[in-house]
Amino acid sequence: IGCGNMAKAMISAIVKSGLVESENIIASNRSIESLESIGKQYNISIAKDNIELAKKCDIIFLAVKPNLYQKVMNEIKDYVAKDKIYVSIAPGKTIDFLEDGLGKETKILRTMPNTPSMVGEGMTAICPNNNIDSEELELMKKLIGSFGIAELIEEKLFDAVVAVSGSSPAYIFMFIEAMADAGV
């Protein structure tokens, strides 16, 4: 759900890895034009809306901006299933927050990927809730490992991960780009 830069990076890496056939990947997005372009670019299926995606997928990546999480969870809550895995990539959205929105019995994996994921060299912190078993966690490590390294951490360390490897490097990249532009 959502097809911004990070979602595109993840889709690209997962398709390239061969772990999931491209026709088994479904994306939804607010912009139909962007969604159709992504569908063609990666040879993946597209859903007309988030509900269609929520009904069809076994693993659902919530790849929207943090301010849209509550809206998306409210939209799909009637289609949440205990046997599916829901993956958050949003900073600041705790497992408790996600369980409140999706259900206490839901399988949730909180992650924090970083921008090097866009070139397959990311470092993604991951933390499962208690409903994900060891086999499912290994599957998710492989899937997330397709765009870099997946490192299991305690949830209490997520704020530090966001500061050190998530948001701060992105600001530094913007600063360097601005300096280069000014130099030109």
C-alpha positions in Angstrom: 0.0 0.0 0.0 1.7 3.1 -1.3 4.2 3.5 -4.1 6.7 6.2 -3.1 10.4 6.0 -3.5 11.0 3.5 -0.7 8.1 1.2 -1.9 9.6 1.3 -5.5 13.0 0.4 -4.1 11.6 -2.5 -2.2 9.5 -3.7 -5.2 12.5 -3.5 -7.5 14.8 -5.4 -5.1 12.2 -8.1 -4.4 11.5 -8.6 -8.1 15.3 -8.8 -8.9 15.9 -11.3 -6.1 13.4 -13.8 -7.6 12.1 -14.5 -4.1 8.6 -13.5 -5.3 7.4 -13.7 -8.9 6.5 -10.2 -10.2 3.0 -11.2 -11.1 2.5 -12.1 -7.4 3.2 -8.6 -6.2 0.3 -6.2 -6.1 0.6 -2.5 -5.5 -1.9 0.3 -4.7 -1.4 4.0 -4.7 -3.4 7.2 -4.5 -2.2 8.3 -8.0 -3.6 5.9 -10.7 -1.1 7.3 -13.3 1.9 6.6 -11.0 0.5 3.2 -10.1 0.0 2.2 -13.8 3.6 3.4 -14.5 5.0 1.3 -11.7 2.9 -1.7 -12.8 4.5 -1.6 -16.2 8.0 -0.8 -15.0 8.2 -3.8 -12.6 5.7 -6.0 -14.4 3.5 -6.2 -11.2 -0.2 -6.3 -10.7 -2.0 -3.2 -9.5 -5.1 -2.9 -7.2 -7.8 -0.5 -7.8 -7.7 0.4 -4.1 -6.2 -0.6 -0.7 -9.2 -2.8 0.1 -8.6 -5.0 -3.0 -4.9 -5.3 -2.1 -5.7 -6.1 1.6 -8.1 -8.9 0.5 -5.6 -10.5 -2.0 -2.2 -10.3 -0.3 -0.5 -12.5 2.3 2.1 -9.9 3.2 1.1 -6.3 3.2 3.6 -3.5 3.3 2.2 -0.2 4.7 4.5 2.1 2.7 2.7 5.4 3.2 3.7 8.5 5.0 3.3 8.2 8.8 0.5 10.8 8.9 -1.6 8.5 6.6 -1.3 5.3 8.7 -4.5 5.8 10.7 -6.5 6.5 7.6 -5.1 3.4 5.8 -5.7 1.2 8.8 -9.2 2.4 9.2 -9.8 1.7 5.5 -8.6 -1.9 5.6 -9.5 -2.9 9.1 -12.5 -5.0 8.0 -10.2 -7.0 5.8 -7.4 -7.6 8.3 -6.7 -11.3 8.8 -4.7 -13.2 11.5 -2.8 -15.3 9.0 -1.4 -12.3 7.1 1.7 -10.3 7.9 1.5 -6.5 8.1 4.8 -4.6 7.6 5.2 -1.0 8.7 8.0 1.1 7.3 7.0 4.3 9.2 9.2 6.0 11.8 7.4 6.6 15.1 4.6 4.1 14.6 5.0 1.6 17.4 3.8 -2.0 17.5 1.2 -1.0 20.0 -0.1 1.7 17.7 -0.3 -0.8 14.8 -2.0 -3.4 16.9 -4.5 -0.9 18.1 -5.3 -0.1 14.4 -5.1 -3.6 12.9 -5.9 -5.9 15.9 -4.0 -7.4 18.8 -3.9 -10.9 17.1 -2.4 -9.5 13.9 1.1 -10.4 12.8 3.0 -7.2 12.6 6.6 -6.5 11.6 7.9 -3.0 12.4 10.8 -2.0 10.1 12.9 1.1 9.5 14.6 0.9 6.1 17.0 3.6 4.9 17.7 5.3 1.6 20.6 3.0 0.5 17.8 0.4 0.1 17.2 2.2 -3.2 20.4 0.7 -4.6 20.1 -2.7 -2.7 22.5 -1.7 0.0 20.1 -0.8 2.8 20.2 -1.5 6.5 16.7 -2.2 7.8 16.0 -2.6 11.4 13.2 -5.1 12.1 11.1 -6.0 15.1 8.2 -8.5 15.1 5.3 -8.5 17.4 4.6 -11.6 19.5 2.3 -13.1 16.8 5.0 -13.7 14.2 6.6 -17.1 14.6 10.3 -17.9 13.9 9.6 -19.4 10.4 7.7 -16.2 9.4 10.5 -14.0 10.8 13.1 -15.9 8.7 10.9 -15.4 5.6 10.7 -11.7 6.3 14.4 -11.4 6.9 15.0 -12.9 3.4 12.5 -10.7 1.8 13.8 -7.5 3.4 17.3 -8.8 2.9 16.7 -8.5 -0.9 17.2 -4.7 -0.5 20.1 -4.8 2.0 20.6 -6.2 5.4 17.8 -6.9 7.9 18.9 -6.6 11.5 16.6 -7.8 14.3 16.5 -5.2 17.2 14.4 -4.5 20.2 11.7 -2.0 19.6 13.0 0.4 22.3 16.0 1.1 19.9 13.9 2.2 17.0 14.2 5.9 17.7 18.0 5.7 17.7 17.9 3.8 14.4 15.6 6.4 12.8 18.0 9.2 14.0 21.3 7.4 13.0 20.5 5.5 9.8 17.0 6.7 8.7 16.2 10.4 8.7 19.6 11.9 9.4 21.4 10.5 6.4 18.5 11.6 4.2 18.9 15.2 5.5 22.7 15.0 4.9 22.1 13.8 1.3 19.8 16.8 0.7 22.4 19.1 2.2 25.2 17.7 0.0 23.0 17.9 -3.1 22.1 21.5 -2.3 25.9 22.3 -1.9 26.6 20.7 -5.2 23.8 22.6 -6.9 25.1 25.8 -5.4 28.6 25.0 -6.6 27.3 24.5 -10.2 
